[in-house]
Amino acid sequence: MFSASADNIVTGSKLLMELLGADSASRVEIAERMRAAEHAGDDATHAIFHQLNSSFITPFDREDIYKLASSLDDIMDFME
């Protein structure tokens, strides 16, 4: 699940680079794609939290998983 969040950040960063180099006519469409990527990131974060809340044993501390998932989501939020 963290891989999906990381892949989404890569997509978002490519869209941000595209947006920064785009003319004004293209920016609306790119911004919509960025918004969709941000929503996909939110969905991935919610899936991680759901899995975390339904798991009795986790591979590492719950707090660390929560912090990592939240931080990955914040990156995408800041790019949007």
mmCIF file of the N, C-alpha and C atoms, coordinates in Angstrom:
data_MODEL
# 
_entry.id   MODEL 
# 
loop_
_atom_site.group_PDB 
_atom_site.id 
_atom_site.type_symbol 
_atom_site.label_atom_id 
_atom_site.label_alt_id 
_atom_site.label_comp_id 
_atom_site.label_asym_id 
_atom_site.label_entity_id 
_atom_site.label_seq_id 
_atom_site.pdbx_PDB_ins_code 
_atom_site.Cartn_x 
_atom_site.Cartn_y 
_atom_site.Cartn_z 
_atom_site.occupancy 
_atom_site.B_iso_or_equiv 
_atom_site.pdbx_formal_charge 
_atom_site.auth_seq_id 
_atom_site.auth_comp_id 
_atom_site.auth_asym_id 
_atom_site.auth_atom_id 
_atom_site.pdbx_PDB_model_num 
ATOM 1   N N  . MET A 1 1  ? 0.815  -1.197 0.000   1.00 0.00 ? 1  MET A N  1 
ATOM 2   C CA . MET A 1 1  ? 0.000  0.000  0.000   1.00 0.00 ? 1  MET A CA 1 
ATOM 3   C C  . MET A 1 1  ? 0.860  1.264  0.000   1.00 0.00 ? 1  MET A C  1 
ATOM 4   N N  . PHE A 1 2  ? 2.002  1.199  0.691   1.00 0.00 ? 2  PHE A N  1 
ATOM 5   C CA . PHE A 1 2  ? 2.899  2.351  0.658   1.00 0.00 ? 2  PHE A CA 1 
ATOM 6   C C  . PHE A 1 2  ? 3.444  2.565  -0.748  1.00 0.00 ? 2  PHE A C  1 
ATOM 7   N N  . SER A 1 3  ? 3.629  1.479  -1.480  1.00 0.00 ? 3  SER A N  1 
ATOM 8   C CA . SER A 1 3  ? 4.112  1.597  -2.862  1.00 0.00 ? 3  SER A CA 1 
ATOM 9   C C  . SER A 1 3  ? 3.117  2.350  -3.727  1.00 0.00 ? 3  SER A C  1 
ATOM 10  N N  . ALA A 1 4  ? 1.835  2.108  -3.514  1.00 0.00 ? 4  ALA A N  1 
ATOM 11  C CA . ALA A 1 4  ? 0.807  2.825  -4.280  1.00 0.00 ? 4  ALA A CA 1 
ATOM 12  C C  . ALA A 1 4  ? 0.854  4.313  -3.962  1.00 0.00 ? 4  ALA A C  1 
ATOM 13  N N  . SER A 1 5  ? 1.049  4.653  -2.691  1.00 0.00 ? 5  SER A N  1 
ATOM 14  C CA . SER A 1 5  ? 1.159  6.064  -2.313  1.00 0.00 ? 5  SER A CA 1 
ATOM 15  C C  . SER A 1 5  ? 2.394  6.701  -2.940  1.00 0.00 ? 5  SER A C  1 
ATOM 16  N N  . ALA A 1 6  ? 3.509  5.980  -2.906  1.00 0.00 ? 6  ALA A N  1 
ATOM 17  C CA . ALA A 1 6  ? 4.742  6.503  -3.491  1.00 0.00 ? 6  ALA A CA 1 
ATOM 18  C C  . ALA A 1 6  ? 4.613  6.668  -5.003  1.00 0.00 ? 6  ALA A C  1 
ATOM 19  N N  . ASP A 1 7  ? 3.997  5.695  -5.666  1.00 0.00 ? 7  ASP A N  1 
ATOM 20  C CA . ASP A 1 7  ? 3.772  5.804  -7.112  1.00 0.00 ? 7  ASP A CA 1 
ATOM 21  C C  . ASP A 1 7  ? 2.894  7.007  -7.432  1.00 0.00 ? 7  ASP A C  1 
ATOM 22  N N  . ASN A 1 8  ? 1.914  7.250  -6.588  1.00 0.00 ? 8  ASN A N  1 
ATOM 23  C CA . ASN A 1 8  ? 1.026  8.381  -6.800  1.00 0.00 ? 8  ASN A CA 1 
ATOM 24  C C  . ASN A 1 8  ? 1.771  9.706  -6.628  1.00 0.00 ? 8  ASN A C  1 
ATOM 25  N N  . ILE A 1 9  ? 2.713  9.756  -5.706  1.00 0.00 ? 9  ILE A N  1 
ATOM 26  C CA . ILE A 1 9  ? 3.528  10.958 -5.522  1.00 0.00 ? 9  ILE A CA 1 
ATOM 27  C C  . ILE A 1 9  ? 4.384  11.202 -6.759  1.00 0.00 ? 9  ILE A C  1 
ATOM 28  N N  . VAL A 1 10 ? 4.927  10.145 -7.338  1.00 0.00 ? 10 VAL A N  1 
ATOM 29  C CA . VAL A 1 10 ? 5.702  10.287 -8.579  1.00 0.00 ? 10 VAL A CA 1 
ATOM 30  C C  . VAL A 1 10 ? 4.808  10.854 -9.680  1.00 0.00 ? 10 VAL A C  1 
ATOM 31  N N  . THR A 1 11 ? 3.598  10.331 -9.798  1.00 0.00 ? 11 THR A N  1 
ATOM 32  C CA . THR A 1 11 ? 2.647  10.848 -10.788 1.00 0.00 ? 11 THR A CA 1 
ATOM 33  C C  . THR A 1 11 ? 2.352  12.316 -10.526 1.00 0.00 ? 11 THR A C  1 
ATOM 34  N N  . GLY A 1 12 ? 2.103  12.650 -9.268  1.00 0.00 ? 12 GLY A N  1 
ATOM 35  C CA . GLY A 1 12 ? 1.816  14.040 -8.909  1.00 0.00 ? 12 GLY A CA 1 
ATOM 36  C C  . GLY A 1 12 ? 2.974  14.968 -9.206  1.00 0.00 ? 12 GLY A C  1 
ATOM 37  N N  . SER A 1 13 ? 4.200  14.515 -8.951  1.00 0.00 ? 13 SER A N  1 
ATOM 38  C CA . SER A 1 13 ? 5.357  15.370 -9.222  1.00 0.00 ? 13 SER A CA 1 
ATOM 39  C C  . SER A 1 13 ? 5.550  15.591 -10.722 1.00 0.00 ? 13 SER A C  1 
ATOM 40  N N  . LYS A 1 14 ? 5.263  14.568 -11.517 1.00 0.00 ? 14 LYS A N  1 
ATOM 41  C CA . LYS A 1 14 ? 5.336  14.741 -12.974 1.00 0.00 ? 14 LYS A CA 1 
ATOM 42  C C  . LYS A 1 14 ? 4.274  15.722 -13.451 1.00 0.00 ? 14 LYS A C  1 
ATOM 43  N N  . LEU A 1 15 ? 3.085  15.624 -12.872 1.00 0.00 ? 15 LEU A N  1 
ATOM 44  C CA . LEU A 1 15 ? 2.020  16.562 -13.238 1.00 0.00 ? 15 LEU A CA 1 
ATOM 45  C C  . LEU A 1 15 ? 2.372  17.984 -12.816 1.00 0.00 ? 15 LEU A C  1 
ATOM 46  N N  . LEU A 1 16 ? 2.995  18.132 -11.652 1.00 0.00 ? 16 LEU A N  1 
ATOM 47  C CA . LEU A 1 16 ? 3.400  19.458 -11.198 1.00 0.00 ? 16 LEU A CA 1 
ATOM 48  C C  . LEU A 1 16 ? 4.429  20.062 -12.147 1.00 0.00 ? 16 LEU A C  1 
ATOM 49  N N  . MET A 1 17 ? 5.395  19.263 -12.571 1.00 0.00 ? 17 MET A N  1 
ATOM 50  C CA . MET A 1 17 ? 6.385  19.753 -13.536 1.00 0.00 ? 17 MET A CA 1 
ATOM 51  C C  . MET A 1 17 ? 5.715  20.138 -14.849 1.00 0.00 ? 17 MET A C  1 
ATOM 52  N N  . GLU A 1 18 ? 4.766  19.329 -15.276 1.00 0.00 ? 18 GLU A N  1 
ATOM 53  C CA . GLU A 1 18 ? 4.029  19.623 -16.504 1.00 0.00 ? 18 GLU A CA 1 
ATOM 54  C C  . GLU A 1 18 ? 3.235  20.918 -16.354 1.00 0.00 ? 18 GLU A C  1 
ATOM 55  N N  . LEU A 1 19 ? 2.616  21.091 -15.190 1.00 0.00 ? 19 LEU A N  1 
ATOM 56  C CA . LEU A 1 19 ? 1.815  22.289 -14.926 1.00 0.00 ? 19 LEU A CA 1 
ATOM 57  C C  . LEU A 1 19 ? 2.677  23.544 -14.934 1.00 0.00 ? 19 LEU A C  1 
ATOM 58  N N  . LEU A 1 20 ? 3.848  23.457 -14.330 1.00 0.00 ? 20 LEU A N  1 
ATOM 59  C CA . LEU A 1 20 ? 4.726  24.625 -14.256 1.00 0.00 ? 20 LEU A CA 1 
ATOM 60  C C  . LEU A 1 20 ? 5.239  25.053 -15.626 1.00 0.00 ? 20 LEU A C  1 
ATOM 61  N N  . GLY A 1 21 ? 5.342  24.108 -16.552 1.00 0.00 ? 21 GLY A N  1 
ATOM 62  C CA . GLY A 1 21 ? 5.832  24.434 -17.885 1.00 0.00 ? 21 GLY A CA 1 
ATOM 63  C C  . GLY A 1 21 ? 4.744  24.653 -18.918 1.00 0.00 ? 21 GLY A C  1 
ATOM 64  N N  . ALA A 1 22 ? 3.479  24.555 -18.482 1.00 0.00 ? 22 ALA A N  1 
ATOM 65  C CA . ALA A 1 22 ? 2.365  24.616 -19.436 1.00 0.00 ? 22 ALA A CA 1 
ATOM 66  C C  . ALA A 1 22 ? 1.919  26.049 -19.691 1.00 0.00 ? 22 ALA A C  1 
ATOM 67  N N  . ASP A 1 23 ? 1.303  26.222 -20.855 1.00 0.00 ? 23 ASP A N  1 
ATOM 68  C CA . ASP A 1 23 ? 0.682  27.512 -21.138 1.00 0.00 ? 23 ASP A CA 1 
ATOM 69  C C  . ASP A 1 23 ? -0.658 27.582 -20.398 1.00 0.00 ? 23 ASP A C  1 
ATOM 70  N N  . SER A 1 24 ? -1.222 28.763 -20.334 1.00 0.00 ? 24 SER A N  1 
ATOM 71  C CA . SER A 1 24 ? -2.436 28.962 -19.527 1.00 0.00 ? 24 SER A CA 1 
ATOM 72  C C  . SER A 1 24 ? -3.620 28.137 -20.023 1.00 0.00 ? 24 SER A C  1 
ATOM 73  N N  . ALA A 1 25 ? -3.675 27.837 -21.304 1.00 0.00 ? 25 ALA A N  1 
ATOM 74  C CA . ALA A 1 25 ? -4.790 27.055 -21.846 1.00 0.00 ? 25 ALA A CA 1 
ATOM 75  C C  . ALA A 1 25 ? -4.766 25.609 -21.345 1.00 0.00 ? 25 ALA A C  1 
ATOM 76  N N  . SER A 1 26 ? -3.591 25.081 -21.093 1.00 0.00 ? 26 SER A N  1 
ATOM 77  C CA . SER A 1 26 ? -3.453 23.681 -20.666 1.00 0.00 ? 26 SER A CA 1 
ATOM 78  C C  . SER A 1 26 ? -3.528 23.502 -19.158 1.00 0.00 ? 26 SER A C  1 
ATOM 79  N N  . ARG A 1 27 ? -3.379 24.577 -18.409 1.00 0.00 ? 27 ARG A N  1 
ATOM 80  C CA . ARG A 1 27 ? -3.268 24.456 -16.951 1.00 0.00 ? 27 ARG A CA 1 
ATOM 81  C C  . ARG A 1 27 ? -4.514 23.900 -16.281 1.00 0.00 ? 27 ARG A C  1 
ATOM 82  N N  . VAL A 1 28 ? -5.689 24.242 -16.780 1.00 0.00 ? 28 VAL A N  1 
ATOM 83  C CA . VAL A 1 28 ? -6.925 23.760 -16.155 1.00 0.00 ? 28 VAL A CA 1 
ATOM 84  C C  . VAL A 1 28 ? -7.001 22.239 -16.245 1.00 0.00 ? 28 VAL A C  1 
ATOM 85  N N  . GLU A 1 29 ? -6.707 21.702 -17.413 1.00 0.00 ? 29 GLU A N  1 
ATOM 86  C CA . GLU A 1 29 ? -6.769 20.250 -17.607 1.00 0.00 ? 29 GLU A CA 1 
ATOM 87  C C  . GLU A 1 29 ? -5.719 19.538 -16.756 1.00 0.00 ? 29 GLU A C  1 
ATOM 88  N N  . ILE A 1 30 ? -4.529 20.089 -16.676 1.00 0.00 ? 30 ILE A N  1 
ATOM 89  C CA . ILE A 1 30 ? -3.477 19.479 -15.865 1.00 0.00 ? 30 ILE A CA 1 
ATOM 90  C C  . ILE A 1 30 ? -3.840 19.568 -14.384 1.00 0.00 ? 30 ILE A C  1 
ATOM 91  N N  . ALA A 1 31 ? -4.404 20.691 -13.971 1.00 0.00 ? 31 ALA A N  1 
ATOM 92  C CA . ALA A 1 31 ? -4.825 20.851 -12.574 1.00 0.00 ? 31 ALA A CA 1 
ATOM 93  C C  . ALA A 1 31 ? -5.910 19.844 -12.205 1.00 0.00 ? 31 ALA A C  1 
ATOM 94  N N  . GLU A 1 32 ? -6.799 19.543 -13.134 1.00 0.00 ? 32 GLU A N  1 
ATOM 95  C CA . GLU A 1 32 ? -7.827 18.527 -12.879 1.00 0.00 ? 32 GLU A CA 1 
ATOM 96  C C  . GLU A 1 32 ? -7.198 17.148 -12.714 1.00 0.00 ? 32 GLU A C  1 
ATOM 97  N N  . ARG A 1 33 ? -6.189 16.852 -13.523 1.00 0.00 ? 33 ARG A N  1 
ATOM 98  C CA . ARG A 1 33 ? -5.482 15.575 -13.382 1.00 0.00 ? 33 ARG A CA 1 
ATOM 99  C C  . ARG A 1 33 ? -4.726 15.517 -12.057 1.00 0.00 ? 33 ARG A C  1 
ATOM 100 N N  . MET A 1 34 ? -4.177 16.656 -11.637 1.00 0.00 ? 34 MET A N  1 
ATOM 101 C CA . MET A 1 34 ? -3.492 16.736 -10.345 1.00 0.00 ? 34 MET A CA 1 
ATOM 102 C C  . MET A 1 34 ? -4.482 16.501 -9.204  1.00 0.00 ? 34 MET A C  1 
ATOM 103 N N  . ARG A 1 35 ? -5.656 17.090 -9.315  1.00 0.00 ? 35 ARG A N  1 
ATOM 104 C CA . ARG A 1 35 ? -6.695 16.911 -8.300  1.00 0.00 ? 35 ARG A CA 1 
ATOM 105 C C  . ARG A 1 35 ? -7.103 15.440 -8.218  1.00 0.00 ? 35 ARG A C  1 
ATOM 106 N N  . ALA A 1 36 ? -7.237 14.790 -9.367  1.00 0.00 ? 36 ALA A N  1 
ATOM 107 C CA . ALA A 1 36 ? -7.585 13.367 -9.389  1.00 0.00 ? 36 ALA A CA 1 
ATOM 108 C C  . ALA A 1 36 ? -6.479 12.529 -8.738  1.00 0.00 ? 36 ALA A C  1 
ATOM 109 N N  . ALA A 1 37 ? -5.231 12.880 -8.989  1.00 0.00 ? 37 ALA A N  1 
ATOM 110 C CA . ALA A 1 37 ? -4.114 12.161 -8.369  1.00 0.00 ? 37 ALA A CA 1 
ATOM 111 C C  . ALA A 1 37 ? -4.115 12.365 -6.861  1.00 0.00 ? 37 ALA A C  1 
ATOM 112 N N  . GLU A 1 38 ? -4.457 13.565 -6.416  1.00 0.00 ? 38 GLU A N  1 
ATOM 113 C CA . GLU A 1 38 ? -4.520 13.840 -4.977  1.00 0.00 ? 38 GLU A CA 1 
ATOM 114 C C  . GLU A 1 38 ? -5.622 13.019 -4.325  1.00 0.00 ? 38 GLU A C  1 
ATOM 115 N N  . HIS A 1 39 ? -6.759 12.904 -5.005  1.00 0.00 ? 39 HIS A N  1 
ATOM 116 C CA . HIS A 1 39 ? -7.856 12.087 -4.471  1.00 0.00 ? 39 HIS A CA 1 
ATOM 117 C C  . HIS A 1 39 ? -7.461 10.607 -4.428  1.00 0.00 ? 39 HIS A C  1 
ATOM 118 N N  . ALA A 1 40 ? -6.716 10.159 -5.423  1.00 0.00 ? 40 ALA A N  1 
ATOM 119 C CA . ALA A 1 40 ? -6.224 8.776  -5.410  1.00 0.00 ? 40 ALA A CA 1 
ATOM 120 C C  . ALA A 1 40 ? -5.271 8.564  -4.235  1.00 0.00 ? 40 ALA A C  1 
ATOM 121 N N  . GLY A 1 41 ? -4.476 9.583  -3.938  1.00 0.00 ? 41 GLY A N  1 
ATOM 122 C CA . GLY A 1 41 ? -3.593 9.515  -2.771  1.00 0.00 ? 41 GLY A CA 1 
ATOM 123 C C  . GLY A 1 41 ? -4.375 9.435  -1.475  1.00 0.00 ? 41 GLY A C  1 
ATOM 124 N N  . ASP A 1 42 ? -5.452 10.212 -1.388  1.00 0.00 ? 42 ASP A N  1 
ATOM 125 C CA . ASP A 1 42 ? -6.320 10.143 -0.205  1.00 0.00 ? 42 ASP A CA 1 
ATOM 126 C C  . ASP A 1 42 ? -6.914 8.749  -0.053  1.00 0.00 ? 42 ASP A C  1 
ATOM 127 N N  . ASP A 1 43 ? -7.344 8.169  -1.165  1.00 0.00 ? 43 ASP A N  1 
ATOM 128 C CA . ASP A 1 43 ? -7.916 6.817  -1.123  1.00 0.00 ? 43 ASP A CA 1 
ATOM 129 C C  . ASP A 1 43 ? -6.879 5.796  -0.641  1.00 0.00 ? 43 ASP A C  1 
ATOM 130 N N  . ALA A 1 44 ? -5.650 5.932  -1.112  1.00 0.00 ? 44 ALA A N  1 
ATOM 131 C CA . ALA A 1 44 ? -4.588 5.015  -0.684  1.00 0.00 ? 44 ALA A CA 1 
ATOM 132 C C  . ALA A 1 44 ? -4.307 5.173  0.808   1.00 0.00 ? 44 ALA A C  1 
ATOM 133 N N  . THR A 1 45 ? -4.305 6.414  1.282   1.00 0.00 ? 45 THR A N  1 
ATOM 134 C CA . THR A 1 45 ? -4.082 6.666  2.708   1.00 0.00 ? 45 THR A CA 1 
ATOM 135 C C  . THR A 1 45 ? -5.200 6.073  3.548   1.00 0.00 ? 45 THR A C  1 
ATOM 136 N N  . HIS A 1 46 ? -6.436 6.262  3.106   1.00 0.00 ? 46 HIS A N  1 
ATOM 137 C CA . HIS A 1 46 ? -7.567 5.690  3.840   1.00 0.00 ? 46 HIS A CA 1 
ATOM 138 C C  . HIS A 1 46 ? -7.496 4.164  3.862   1.00 0.00 ? 46 HIS A C  1 
ATOM 139 N N  . ALA A 1 47 ? -7.048 3.567  2.775   1.00 0.00 ? 47 ALA A N  1 
ATOM 140 C CA . ALA A 1 47 ? -6.905 2.106  2.730   1.00 0.00 ? 47 ALA A CA 1 
ATOM 141 C C  . ALA A 1 47 ? -5.846 1.635  3.733   1.00 0.00 ? 47 ALA A C  1 
ATOM 142 N N  . ILE A 1 48 ? -4.761 2.387  3.838   1.00 0.00 ? 48 ILE A N  1 
ATOM 143 C CA . ILE A 1 48 ? -3.720 2.044  4.815   1.00 0.00 ? 48 ILE A CA 1 
ATOM 144 C C  . ILE A 1 48 ? -4.281 2.138  6.227   1.00 0.00 ? 48 ILE A C  1 
ATOM 145 N N  . PHE A 1 49 ? -4.999 3.226  6.521   1.00 0.00 ? 49 PHE A N  1 
ATOM 146 C CA . PHE A 1 49 ? -5.576 3.396  7.857   1.00 0.00 ? 49 PHE A CA 1 
ATOM 147 C C  . PHE A 1 49 ? -6.589 2.299  8.164   1.00 0.00 ? 49 PHE A C  1 
ATOM 148 N N  . HIS A 1 50 ? -7.389 1.932  7.177   1.00 0.00 ? 50 HIS A N  1 
ATOM 149 C CA . HIS A 1 50 ? -8.374 0.869  7.381   1.00 0.00 ? 50 HIS A CA 1 
ATOM 150 C C  . HIS A 1 50 ? -7.667 -0.455 7.688   1.00 0.00 ? 50 HIS A C  1 
ATOM 151 N N  . GLN A 1 51 ? -6.641 -0.763 6.908   1.00 0.00 ? 51 GLN A N  1 
ATOM 152 C CA . GLN A 1 51 ? -5.884 -1.997 7.137   1.00 0.00 ? 51 GLN A CA 1 
ATOM 153 C C  . GLN A 1 51 ? -5.202 -1.958 8.500   1.00 0.00 ? 51 GLN A C  1 
ATOM 154 N N  . LEU A 1 52 ? -4.666 -0.803 8.867   1.00 0.00 ? 52 LEU A N  1 
ATOM 155 C CA . LEU A 1 52 ? -3.998 -0.657 10.154  1.00 0.00 ? 52 LEU A CA 1 
ATOM 156 C C  . LEU A 1 52 ? -4.973 -0.887 11.304  1.00 0.00 ? 52 LEU A C  1 
ATOM 157 N N  . ASN A 1 53 ? -6.169 -0.329 11.178  1.00 0.00 ? 53 ASN A N  1 
ATOM 158 C CA . ASN A 1 53 ? -7.165 -0.462 12.238  1.00 0.00 ? 53 ASN A CA 1 
ATOM 159 C C  . ASN A 1 53 ? -7.746 -1.866 12.332  1.00 0.00 ? 53 ASN A C  1 
ATOM 160 N N  . SER A 1 54 ? -7.654 -2.640 11.263  1.00 0.00 ? 54 SER A N  1 
ATOM 161 C CA . SER A 1 54 ? -8.213 -3.992 11.288  1.00 0.00 ? 54 SER A CA 1 
ATOM 162 C C  . SER A 1 54 ? -7.152 -5.071 11.526  1.00 0.00 ? 54 SER A C  1 
ATOM 163 N N  . SER A 1 55 ? -5.895 -4.667 11.672  1.00 0.00 ? 55 SER A N  1 
ATOM 164 C CA . SER A 1 55 ? -4.813 -5.630 11.897  1.00 0.00 ? 55 SER A CA 1 
ATOM 165 C C  . SER A 1 55 ? -4.445 -5.687 13.373  1.00 0.00 ? 55 SER A C  1 
ATOM 166 N N  . PHE A 1 56 ? -4.302 -6.901 13.851  1.00 0.00 ? 56 PHE A N  1 
ATOM 167 C CA . PHE A 1 56 ? -3.896 -7.080 15.240  1.00 0.00 ? 56 PHE A CA 1 
ATOM 168 C C  . PHE A 1 56 ? -2.383 -6.933 15.372  1.00 0.00 ? 56 PHE A C  1 
ATOM 169 N N  . ILE A 1 57 ? -1.660 -7.540 14.442  1.00 0.00 ? 57 ILE A N  1 
ATOM 170 C CA . ILE A 1 57 ? -0.200 -7.480 14.452  1.00 0.00 ? 57 ILE A CA 1 
ATOM 171 C C  . ILE A 1 57 ? 0.247  -6.705 13.215  1.00 0.00 ? 57 ILE A C  1 
ATOM 172 N N  . THR A 1 58 ? 1.144  -5.757 13.416  1.00 0.00 ? 58 THR A N  1 
ATOM 173 C CA . THR A 1 58 ? 1.654  -4.949 12.306  1.00 0.00 ? 58 THR A CA 1 
ATOM 174 C C  . THR A 1 58 ? 3.158  -5.185 12.164  1.00 0.00 ? 58 THR A C  1 
ATOM 175 N N  . PRO A 1 59 ? 3.710  -4.953 10.967  1.00 0.00 ? 59 PRO A N  1 
ATOM 176 C CA . PRO A 1 59 ? 5.135  -5.213 10.744  1.00 0.00 ? 59 PRO A CA 1 
ATOM 177 C C  . PRO A 1 59 ? 6.049  -4.269 11.535  1.00 0.00 ? 59 PRO A C  1 
ATOM 178 N N  . PHE A 1 60 ? 5.564  -3.077 11.870  1.00 0.00 ? 60 PHE A N  1 
ATOM 179 C CA . PHE A 1 60 ? 6.278  -2.159 12.752  1.00 0.00 ? 60 PHE A CA 1 
ATOM 180 C C  . PHE A 1 60 ? 5.252  -1.319 13.495  1.00 0.00 ? 60 PHE A C  1 
ATOM 181 N N  . ASP A 1 61 ? 5.687  -0.440 14.359  1.00 0.00 ? 61 ASP A N  1 
ATOM 182 C CA . ASP A 1 61 ? 4.783  0.285  15.252  1.00 0.00 ? 61 ASP A CA 1 
ATOM 183 C C  . ASP A 1 61 ? 3.663  0.992  14.502  1.00 0.00 ? 61 ASP A C  1 
ATOM 184 N N  . ARG A 1 62 ? 2.478  0.917  15.062  1.00 0.00 ? 62 ARG A N  1 
ATOM 185 C CA . ARG A 1 62 ? 1.304  1.565  14.469  1.00 0.00 ? 62 ARG A CA 1 
ATOM 186 C C  . ARG A 1 62 ? 1.533  3.058  14.278  1.00 0.00 ? 62 ARG A C  1 
ATOM 187 N N  . GLU A 1 63 ? 2.158  3.686  15.260  1.00 0.00 ? 63 GLU A N  1 
ATOM 188 C CA . GLU A 1 63 ? 2.409  5.124  15.176  1.00 0.00 ? 63 GLU A CA 1 
ATOM 189 C C  . GLU A 1 63 ? 3.300  5.460  13.990  1.00 0.00 ? 63 GLU A C  1 
ATOM 190 N N  . ASP A 1 64 ? 4.284  4.607  13.735  1.00 0.00 ? 64 ASP A N  1 
ATOM 191 C CA . ASP A 1 64 ? 5.187  4.826  12.602  1.00 0.00 ? 64 ASP A CA 1 
ATOM 192 C C  . ASP A 1 64 ? 4.454  4.647  11.271  1.00 0.00 ? 64 ASP A C  1 
ATOM 193 N N  . ILE A 1 65 ? 3.595  3.644  11.202  1.00 0.00 ? 65 ILE A N  1 
ATOM 194 C CA . ILE A 1 65 ? 2.804  3.421  9.988   1.00 0.00 ? 65 ILE A CA 1 
ATOM 195 C C  . ILE A 1 65 ? 1.888  4.611  9.749   1.00 0.00 ? 65 ILE A C  1 
ATOM 196 N N  . TYR A 1 66 ? 1.229  5.065  10.798  1.00 0.00 ? 66 TYR A N  1 
ATOM 197 C CA . TYR A 1 66 ? 0.326  6.213  10.690  1.00 0.00 ? 66 TYR A CA 1 
ATOM 198 C C  . TYR A 1 66 ? 1.089  7.455  10.230  1.00 0.00 ? 66 TYR A C  1 
ATOM 199 N N  . LYS A 1 67 ? 2.248  7.706  10.836  1.00 0.00 ? 67 LYS A N  1 
ATOM 200 C CA . LYS A 1 67 ? 3.043  8.889  10.487  1.00 0.00 ? 67 LYS A CA 1 
ATOM 201 C C  . LYS A 1 67 ? 3.526  8.816  9.038   1.00 0.00 ? 67 LYS A C  1 
ATOM 202 N N  . LEU A 1 68 ? 3.997  7.653  8.602   1.00 0.00 ? 68 LEU A N  1 
ATOM 203 C CA . LEU A 1 68 ? 4.465  7.505  7.224   1.00 0.00 ? 68 LEU A CA 1 
ATOM 204 C C  . LEU A 1 68 ? 3.327  7.724  6.235   1.00 0.00 ? 68 LEU A C  1 
ATOM 205 N N  . ALA A 1 69 ? 2.183  7.103  6.490   1.00 0.00 ? 69 ALA A N  1 
ATOM 206 C CA . ALA A 1 69 ? 1.034  7.266  5.593   1.00 0.00 ? 69 ALA A CA 1 
ATOM 207 C C  . ALA A 1 69 ? 0.576  8.718  5.555   1.00 0.00 ? 69 ALA A C  1 
ATOM 208 N N  . SER A 1 70 ? 0.536  9.369  6.713   1.00 0.00 ? 70 SER A N  1 
ATOM 209 C CA . SER A 1 70 ? 0.121  10.774 6.773   1.00 0.00 ? 70 SER A CA 1 
ATOM 210 C C  . SER A 1 70 ? 1.110  11.672 6.040   1.00 0.00 ? 70 SER A C  1 
ATOM 211 N N  . SER A 1 71 ? 2.386  11.388 6.200   1.00 0.00 ? 71 SER A N  1 
ATOM 212 C CA . SER A 1 71 ? 3.410  12.201 5.531   1.00 0.00 ? 71 SER A CA 1 
ATOM 213 C C  . SER A 1 71 ? 3.356  12.042 4.017   1.00 0.00 ? 71 SER A C  1 
ATOM 214 N N  . LEU A 1 72 ? 3.144  10.823 3.546   1.00 0.00 ? 72 LEU A N  1 
ATOM 215 C CA . LEU A 1 72 ? 3.005  10.608 2.104   1.00 0.00 ? 72 LEU A CA 1 
ATOM 216 C C  . LEU A 1 72 ? 1.790  11.357 1.567   1.00 0.00 ? 72 LEU A C  1 
ATOM 217 N N  . ASP A 1 73 ? 0.710  11.347 2.323   1.00 0.00 ? 73 ASP A N  1 
ATOM 218 C CA . ASP A 1 73 ? -0.491 12.076 1.915   1.00 0.00 ? 73 ASP A CA 1 
ATOM 219 C C  . ASP A 1 73 ? -0.241 13.581 1.915   1.00 0.00 ? 73 ASP A C  1 
ATOM 220 N N  . ASP A 1 74 ? 0.500  14.070 2.903   1.00 0.00 ? 74 ASP A N  1 
ATOM 221 C CA . ASP A 1 74 ? 0.808  15.503 2.975   1.00 0.00 ? 74 ASP A CA 1 
ATOM 222 C C  . ASP A 1 74 ? 1.608  15.968 1.765   1.00 0.00 ? 74 ASP A C  1 
ATOM 223 N N  . ILE A 1 75 ? 2.530  15.142 1.293   1.00 0.00 ? 75 ILE A N  1 
ATOM 224 C CA . ILE A 1 75 ? 3.326  15.509 0.116   1.00 0.00 ? 75 ILE A CA 1 
ATOM 225 C C  . ILE A 1 75 ? 2.407  15.786 -1.068  1.00 0.00 ? 75 ILE A C  1 
ATOM 226 N N  . MET A 1 76 ? 1.466  14.885 -1.283  1.00 0.00 ? 76 MET A N  1 
ATOM 227 C CA . MET A 1 76 ? 0.536  15.055 -2.402  1.00 0.00 ? 76 MET A CA 1 
ATOM 228 C C  . MET A 1 76 ? -0.358 16.272 -2.184  1.00 0.00 ? 76 MET A C  1 
ATOM 229 N N  . ASP A 1 77 ? -0.802 16.489 -0.949  1.00 0.00 ? 77 ASP A N  1 
ATOM 230 C CA . ASP A 1 77 ? -1.629 17.658 -0.639  1.00 0.00 ? 77 ASP A CA 1 
ATOM 231 C C  . ASP A 1 77 ? -0.876 18.948 -0.952  1.00 0.00 ? 77 ASP A C  1 
ATOM 232 N N  . PHE A 1 78 ? 0.390  19.010 -0.570  1.00 0.00 ? 78 PHE A N  1 
ATOM 233 C CA . PHE A 1 78 ? 1.178  20.218 -0.810  1.00 0.00 ? 78 PHE A CA 1 
ATOM 234 C C  . PHE A 1 78 ? 1.406  20.460 -2.302  1.00 0.00 ? 78 PHE A C  1 
ATOM 235 N N  . MET A 1 79 ? 1.568  19.396 -3.070  1.00 0.00 ? 79 MET A N  1 
ATOM 236 C CA . MET A 1 79 ? 1.753  19.564 -4.515  1.00 0.00 ? 79 MET A CA 1 
ATOM 237 C C  . MET A 1 79 ? 0.489  20.082 -5.182  1.00 0.00 ? 79 MET A C  1 
ATOM 238 N N  . GLU A 1 80 ? -0.663 19.628 -4.672  1.00 0.00 ? 80 GLU A N  1 
ATOM 239 C CA . GLU A 1 80 ? -1.921 20.072 -5.278  1.00 0.00 ? 80 GLU A CA 1 
ATOM 240 C C  . GLU A 1 80 ? -2.089 21.556 -5.030  1.00 0.00 ? 80 GLU A C  1 
# 
